[in-house]
Amino acid sequence: MQGESDASSFPSGGMRSTFEARGYTSWDPSSPAFIMEGRGIKTLCIPSLFVAYNGELLDRKVPLIKSGEALKNQVRRISRLFGGTGYENVTINVGVEQEFFLVDADLYRQRPDLIACGRTVYGASPAKGQILGDHYFGAIPRKVLTFMADAEQRLLRLGVPVKTRHNEAAPSQFEMTQLYEDSNIACDHNMLMMEVLKQTAEEYGFVCLLHEKPFSGVNGSGKHNNWSLSVDGKNILDMGKNPENNLLFLVFVAAVLKAVHQYGVAFRLATSCAGNDHRLGESEAPPAIVSVFLGEQLDDIVDSIIKGGGKEGKSRKQFSKVKSSPLPLIARDTSDRNRTSPLAFTGNKFEFRTVGSSQSVAQSNIVINIALAKTLSIIADDIEAETSKGASVDDAAVKVLAASFKADKVVINAGDNYSKEWEVEAERRGLPNLKSCVDAFRLMDKGATMDLFTSFDLFTPREVSARKDILLNIYAGILAVEAEVCIEMGKRMIVPAAYSYLRKLMRTYTEMREIDVNSNSSLRKLIDNLAENVDALGEVLEMLEKETFKIKAAGGSLTDEEKAVKYNKKIVPLMKQARCYADFLEKNVDERLLQFPSYNRLLSM
């Protein structure tokens, strides 16, 4: 039931030194063990906790469970105010949508950037990306369908319930979805799903890419974290036919708004990683500003409660009739969906849409759980204060909801989260706009965020600071690898190919001039443009090499935070600049001279 692992070999943020190696794994009996099969080998796998010798938490499982227990206690407290016993069975439900790309394994092996980074650091846009939108509702390619069905069967044998399979918006992008489960098990099962997808893909000649943005210019990959709460088997977030009279439901809506308002940095942190920086704010991925979409009906109810004019709301169901007599009425929800919203209420759950494809959903659910535990506690305190003065629970709840909605309405946005107008408006409202994950990591142990992570005995201050250092260290490591690959591919593949093609064009140009053929226009312009871009690429690569060398040479004199900031502020812009020149060259150089497959080939299933 208990094992020992070398705790100093894992990132520990300074909590463990090389001579302090002992760490313990212990079976989590709430998450089923399973047997992994492959090539005739069967391995018993036991979901486990991981703690250091002195009790420091080294995993995400223990914090997830602790945050869940803190939330459940506050849910029971709220339930007791509305007539419950305080012994209710509370379940935190999570359903995960997993997006991924599939590429041909032979082509993958010809891309050093995909192998080392999981994404392409170079790559000119394909002639046909997702411009026609024909992949999303197209039939799943036959070989992919066979792969997905096989992966589903393997997952079902492992106890992972899967429901949906379909094409996603970008070419060669697909999605599979887990059914709702207890949040702890759902997080374990999502990690298992990613592993099964990668293993199964190999057997079909594919490579499964889980990076958030493997290809520039088309959709990135996320995983939507659908979250809800059940009390004694009833979904608390099911607003019912008359949500305006469902005070218990409205209390939880208020708690979500307050959580995002007070702990917006923590929500941004929950989905922060180097890969997600390329995805957020582009092609259906929500932006870095965390806001909430409630829908027209709930917006009306919130406004009405704030104004003190009762709890009005539109009827839940409306119907649309297609103008053809044999066709049925179509049940229509009270509001449209907002695909640009980071956190959207979608009828009976909240959908956290900013989670990256490669990430564990544990971190997102830790933040949701602990933030709601905090805000439910505040709301419960306020209701109890009113009832102690003689007010009924309903009257007290309405008064508290009015004040809460008024204070936290600033996080509601029903419009386009991509627009420049919203960015200006969000700044006016005081909402954080942390465009880089480094900006978010640096605030992890500051102010309200530190207060949140240390509440309900979730983490110690030392553990929070250590996790901040780990995240910054991982970011710096990822960027170091990407910069090295960018330099190597540029110098050894792209620049030589461009010069070879230039020599060929120059010979052609010279030969045409010798026989008096007019060649002053298009060919001369192409030669000049190629020469200009290859020279510029060479200069940028030289600067990139110098800057990365400076960071490496500084070694231990730089903190993890200082390294991460330097990579973010200096290396990332240079890599983008190099890509701009290289992608121009790729589009204008003879493809046979380039030593790696283009997007046209990689994204053609």
N, C-alpha and C positions, 0 to 999 in steps of 0.2 A: 504493500500500500504506500510505501515511502521509498524514495530513492535519493541519491546524492549526485549532484553535478558540480562542475567547476564554475562557481559563480563569478570568478574574476575573468573568465574568458568571454563573457557577454558584456555588452555596454552597461555600465553601472553609474555613469556620471560622477565617478569619484567615490562612490559608496564602498567599493571593493578594490583592494590593491592585489597585486600578484601574490603576495604572501598571505592574503586572506581569501582563500579559495573556496571554502566550504559553502555550498548552497543546497537547499532541499527541495525536491519535488514531492508532491503528495496528491494522491488521487482525488479528483473532484467527483464525488459520488452522484452529484446532481446531473452530470453530463455522461451519457452512455459511452462505455468503451466500445471499440470496434476493431475489426480485423481487416487490414489492408492486404490485398492480393496483387501479385505481379510477377510474371515469368516463373510461376511455380513456387514462389516464396510467399508465405503468409506471416504477417507480423501483427501481433497484438498491440494496439495503440490505446493508451489510457490518458484521457484528458486530465491534466494535472495543474496544480498551483506551483509557483516557483518563488521561493523566498530565500533571502540570504541568512547567514548564520545568526546574525543579530536581529532578525525579524524584518529587515527592510524588504519592501515589495519589489520584485524584479520582473513581474509580469503584468498583464492587463486583466487577467481573469479575476484575481482577488479584488482589485478596485471595482470591477464591473459588478461582482456579487455584493460588495459592501455598498456601492451606490444604489443598487437595486433594493437592498434591505432598508436603507435610509428613506428611499422614496415610498416603499410599501408602508412603513410606519406612519408617514405623514398622510398617506391615502386613507389609512384606517382612522387616523385622527379626524380628518375631514368627514369621512363617512359617519363617524360617531356623532358629529355635530348635526348631521342630517338624519339622525335616528338609527344609525347602524349600531352594531354591538361592539365594534372595535376589534373583533376577532375574525374579520372577513378574510377570505382567501383572495389575495391580490396577485395577479399575474401581469408581468410586463411582456407584451407581445411584440415581436419584431419579424418582419418579412423583408428579405433582401433581394433586390434586383441586381444581377451581376452582368456587366457588359464586358466584352472582350473582342479582340481581333484574332483572326486566323490568317497565317501566311504560309506559303509553301516552304517546307523545311530546307530544300536545296537553295532557294533564293535567300532565305534567312542566313544561311551559313556564308553567304557572300557579302554580308553587311556587317563590318566590324562594330558599327555603332549599335545595331540591334543586339548583337551578342553581348557587348560589354555594358550597354546602357539601358537596354529594353526599349529604346526609342531611336529614331533617326535624327542625328544632329545635322545632317544635310538631306536635301531632297526637294527637287523642284516639283511644283504642283502638277498633277496629272492632267491630261487633256480633258478627261471625264472623271471628275471626283464624285461629289454627291450633288452636282449642280442640277441634275434632272430629278433627284429625289426618288429614283425608280428602284433603289435597293430596298428601302424600308418595307414597302408592302409587296415586294416581289417574293416569289417562291424561294424557299431555302434550297441552295444548290444540293444536288442529290448526295454527293459525298459528305458534305457538311451535315446534312440531315441524318445520315447514318452515324456519323461521329457523335452528334448531339444525343441521338436516341441511345447509343451505347453508353455515353457518359451518364445519362439519366438512370439507366438500369444499374450501373455501378453505384451511383449515389443512393438509389433506393435500397440496394443491398446493404449499404452502410448506415441506413436509417435516416438519410437526408431526404425530406419530402420536397420534390420539385414539381412545378406546375406548368410553367410557360416556356416556350422556345420560339424565337422569331429573329428575323433580320433586324439590325439596328440601322440608323440613318446613314452611316458612312459605308462605302464599299468594303466588303470583307469583315464587317463588324456585326456581332451577334449578341444575343442576350438569353440568359436563363434565369429563372426566378424560383426562390424558395417559398414554400408556404409558411404561414405564421407559426412561430414557436416561442417558447420561453426565451427571453433575450440572451441568457447565458448559453443555452444550447444552440440558438440561432447563430451566435457569433462563432462558436466552434464549428458548426456545420458550414458556414460560409468559408472558413479557412480550408475545410475539407473539400468543398466544392472547387475552390481555386486549384488545389493540388490534383484533384481528379481530372479537371479540364486539361491541365498541362500534361499529365501522364497519358491520358487517352489521345490527345492530339498527336503525340509522337507516333502512335501506332497507325495513324492515318496519313502520315507524311506531312502533318501540319506542325506549326509552332503556335501555341496560344500566347498572345501578348496581353499582359494585364497592366501595362503601363498606362497612365492617364492620358498621355498624348503621344502615341508612337509615331503618328504622321501629322505633319503640319498642314493646315488648310482644310482638314476635314474634322468631323466630330471627334472629340476625345471620349474616353470611357470612364464612366462613374459607376457607383452602385447606390441606388436609392434606398435609404434606410426608412422603411415604413414602420411607425411606432404607435402603439396604442396600449391602453390599460384595461384590464378586466377585473371586476370585483365580483366574486362568487359566480364567475362564468358570464357576467354581463359586461359588454364593452361600454366603459364610461364615456368614451368619445363618440358613441352613437347618439347623435343629438335628438333623435326621436322626431315625432310629427310636429311637436310644438317646442322647439328649442328655447323660445323666449320664456317658457315656464319651467325649463329644466335647469334649476339653479345649480345643481351639482355639476352638470356638464359645463355651465358657464364659469364656474369656479376654476375648472381645469383649463379652460381657454384663457382666463385671466392669468393663471399661473404660467402658462407658456409665454404670453406676451411679456410678462414681468421678467421671466427668465432670460429671454432674448435681449430685453432692454438693459437689465442690470449686468448680464454676463455675456454680452455680445462677443467679447474677445475670446472667451472660452469656447463659444460655438465656432468661431473662426479657427481656433486652435485645433478643434476636434477633427478637422478635415484638411489640416495643413501638411503638405509634404512637397518635395521638390517637383515631383511629377504633376501635382495638381496646380502648381503655379502656371503651367502651360495651358491648362484646361479651363480654369474658372473664368467666366465672363465671355466665353466663346461657344458658338454652335450648340445651343440648348443647355449648356452648363451655367448655373447661376453665378453671379458675380461674388466678389469677396465681401461686399456689404451684406450682413445677415439681416434679413427682414422676414416678415410673416405675411402670408396670404391667407385670408379667412374666407373670402367669397362674399357675394353680394348680400345674402341673407344674414350672415353673422355680422357683417359690417353694419347693416341697418340696426340690428339688435344692440350692438356695442354703442352706436351713436345714440340710440333711444335711451339706454340706461344712463349714459353720461348726462343727457339732458334732463333726466328725471321724469320723462314723460311716459313711463310705462315700458313694457318689454314687447315692442312690436316686432313682427317678422313676417316675411312672405311665406306662403305655403311651401312645403318642402318639394312636392312634385309638380311639374308642369308637363305638358305633352305637346309633341309636334306631330302633325299629320302630313305624311308624304303625299303629294298630290297625285295619287293614283289609287283607285278604289280598292284593289285587292290587298294593298299594303297596310300594315298595322300602325297604330299609334306608337310613338317612340317616347318612352319615359325620359324626361329632361331634368337634369339637376338644377338646383336653384342658382347656380353660378357656373361660369366656365372654369377651366383649369388655367393656371398661370405657370407655364413651363419655365419661366425665368426666375421664379421665386425660390430662394434657398430653403425655406421651411413653409410648406403649404398644407393647409387643412383640406383634405380631399373627401370629406363626407363622414368618415368614421375613424380617421387616423390622421396623424401628421407625417408628412413625407419630407425627410431631410435629404435634399437632392445634391448637396455639395460633396458628399463622400467620394473619394477617388477609388478607381477600380482596384488598385493594388493594396489598398489599406484594409486593416482590420476594422470591422464596424464596432468593435469593443470600445474604442476611444470615443466615438460619437455617442454611443449609448451611455457611457460613463458620464459624459457632460450633460446629456438630456436628463438622466436620472437624478444626478446630484443637484443640478440647477432647479429642477422642479421640486425636489425635496425642500430646498431652501425657500422657494417662493410660496409653496403650499404652506410651509410653516409660518411665513409672514402673514398670509391671508387668514390662516386659522387663528393666529394671535389677534388679528384685527376683529374677526367675527366674535371671538370669545370676549373681547373687550366691550363690544356693543351689547352682547347678551347679558353681560354682568351689570349693565345699566338698566336692564329690564326689557330690552327689545327682543322680539321673537327672532328665531333663527333666520326666517325668510327675510324679514325687514333688515336685519343686521347684514345678511349676505348681499342684498340689493344695494345697501349703502356702501359696503366695502367694495363691491364690484364697480360701482360708479366711480369711486375714487381711484381704484386700480386701473380701470380702463382709461380714465382721463390721463393718468400719469404715464401709461405705457403704450398709448395709441400710436406714438411716434414710430414704432417698429412695423406698423401695418403699411403695406404697399400693395395695392391692387393693380398697379400699372406695370409698365415695361421696366424691369430691373436693369436692362442693358443701356437704357437711354442716358445721355449726358445730363439731362434735366434731373433724373433721379439721383445721380451722383452729387449734383449741386444741392438738391433738396435734402439728401441724407446728411450731408455735411452741416447744413443749417439746423437739422434736427439733433445733431450731436452724435450720430451713429458712427462707429469706427469703420474706416475703409483701409484695411490692411492688405494691400495688393500683393505683397510678398509674404511667403510663409515665415521668412526670417523676422519680419516685423512682428508677426504674431508670436513666434517662439520667444522673442526678447521680453514679452509682457507676461509670460507664463507665471512668474513668481512675483508679480507686482499687483498691488492694490486689490480690487475686487476679485480678480482672478485667483490670486493666492488665497484670499479669504474663502473662495468657493472650494478650491481643491483641498483645503485643510479642514473644511467643515465636516461634521458628522464622523470625525476620525477617519476620513478617507485616506489622506496622506499626511505625513509629517512635513514641515517646511523643508527639511533636508531632502526628502524624497521628491518634492516638487522641483526644487532647484536642480537635483540630479537628472530628472527627466527632461528638464529644459536643456541641460548641457548635452544629453544624449541626442536629442532632436537636432540641435545645432551641429553636433559632431557628425551625425549621419548626413545632414544636408551638405556640409563641407566635403565629406568623402564622396558623395554622389557627384558634386560639381567638379571635384578634382579628376574623377574618372572621365566625365564628359568632356572636360577641357582637353585632357590628354588625347582622347579619341578624335576630337575635333582637329587638333594639331596634326596628328598622324595621318588621318584621312586626307586632310587638306594638302599636306606636303608630299605624301607618297602616292596619292591616287589622283586628286583633282588637278593640282598644278601641273604635274608631268603630262597628264592627258591634254590639258589646255595648250601647253607649249608644243606638244606633238602635232596637234591640229593646226596651230598657228604656223608651224614650219611648212605644213602641207599647203595651207592657203597662200603663204608667201611665195612658195615655188610656183603655184598656179598663177598668182598675180604677176610675178616676174616673167614667166613664159608668155603670158598674154600681152604684156607690154612689149616684149621682144618682137612679136609678130604684128605689132601695131593694132591690136584689138583694144577698143575702148573699155577700160576696166577701172575707171576712176570712181564710180559711184558706189553701188551696193557692196561689192567685194571689199573695197578699201574701207568702207564704214564698218563692215563686220570685223575686219582685221584690227582696226583701231579700237573698237569696243571690246573685243576679246583681250587685246593687249592691256587696255586700261583696267579691266576687271581682274585679270590674273595678277597684274602688278599690285593692285589694291588688296587682293586676297593675300598675297605674300606678305605685304606690310602688316596687315591685321594679324595674321598668324604669328608673325615675329613678335608683335606686341603682346599677344596672348601667351606666347611661350615665356616672355620675360616676366609678365605679371604672375603667372602660375609658379614660376621658379622662385620669385620673391616670397610668395606665401609659404612654399615648401621650405625654403632656406631659413625662414623665421622660426620654423619648428615650434618647440615648446614655449618660445617667448610670446606667442600669441595664444589667447584663450580661445575656446571653441566658438564663443560669440564673435570675437574679432575675426577669426578665420571665415566664419559663415558670412559676415557682413562684407568682407573683402571679395569673396566669391560672388556674392549677390550684386554688389555695386560695381565691381570692375570686370569680373570674368564673364558674367551673363551678357552684358551689353556687347562685349567683344565677340562672343560666340554668335550672337544674333547678327552682328555686322559681317562676320566671316560667312555666315550662311547666306546672306543676301548676295554677296559676290559669287559664291560657289554655285548657288542655284541658277544664277544667270548663265554661268559657264556651262552647267549641266544641260541647259536648254539649247545651247548653241554649239556645243562640241559634239563631234561624231560619237554616238553612243557606244560604238564598238571599242573606242579607246578607253572609256571609263571601266573601271574594274569592279563596279558594283551595280546591281539591278536598280532600275528607276522605280518611282512610284507607279508608273503605268503598269509595270510588271508585278510589283508587290501587291497592288490592290486589285488585280484582275484575277478573281477567283476561278 
